[in-house]
Amino acid sequence: MVEAVIWDFGGVLTSSPFEAFNRYEAEKGLAKDFIRSINATNPDTNAWALFERNECSLDEFDRLFAEESEAKGCRIPGRDIISLLSGDIRPEMVTALKRCKERAKVGCITNNVSAGEGAGMARSSEKAAAVAEVMSLFDHVIESSKAGIRKPDPRIYQMACEALGVSAASSVYLDDLGVNLKPAKALGMTTIKVVSPEQALKDLEAAVGFPVS
């Protein structure tokens, strides 16, 4: 029996920031996924990791990311990346969240940074309000920038289960990144990789055993 459904935020309940990264790369004449390649280099100690754990300031991230990207061939200010992070709410996924909340506990684990407004790092008050409305649905939210640890550290999934009062084995976890799903699965969670809303909703229904649309 599923007791909790735990959600990533960006790329699951909102459109993926990777889409915005690719548009930026196209505009700048860069190779597709250039930005992701920077974030994947030294993933536990790079500028991105430090900022998500709140171990550096926005000014420091701006400089560090610029240095890391320059070392790979093109200098990109970190602030440019921050401006791309806030995606658009996916209404069908929010509906699924509400359906899950009717029958189980719901939580959120999000890797985010101390920039923009709120947990979703919104760049406008209108978007911040929309994100806040979604965030209010959760029984518990863990933000990496406040917790001081980030996915895929196994401790962050254990923290979520403890806060919700459930076991990992009775929980479903959704994320758009495979690297973040592996430790959740190792702990015993049922995991769903979100490739598209349509696919995710189908997989979620199969996992929880009730309609979510």
Secondary structure as GFF3:
##gff-version 3
##sequence-region A 1 213
A	DSSP	beta_strand	4	7	.	.	.	ID=ss1
A	DSSP	alpha_helix	17	28	.	.	.	ID=ss2
A	DSSP	alpha_helix	34	40	.	.	.	ID=ss3
A	DSSP	alpha_helix	47	52	.	.	.	ID=ss4
A	DSSP	alpha_helix	58	71	.	.	.	ID=ss5
A	DSSP	alpha_helix	78	82	.	.	.	ID=ss6
A	DSSP	alpha_helix	91	103	.	.	.	ID=ss7
A	DSSP	beta_strand	105	110	.	.	.	ID=ss8
A	DSSP	alpha_helix	125	135	.	.	.	ID=ss9
A	DSSP	beta_strand	140	143	.	.	.	ID=ss10
A	DSSP	alpha_helix	144	147	.	.	.	ID=ss11
A	DSSP	alpha_helix	154	164	.	.	.	ID=ss12
A	DSSP	three_ten_helix	168	170	.	.	.	ID=ss13
A	DSSP	beta_strand	171	175	.	.	.	ID=ss14
A	DSSP	alpha_helix	178	186	.	.	.	ID=ss15
A	DSSP	beta_strand	190	193	.	.	.	ID=ss16
A	DSSP	alpha_helix	197	208	.	.	.	ID=ss17
###
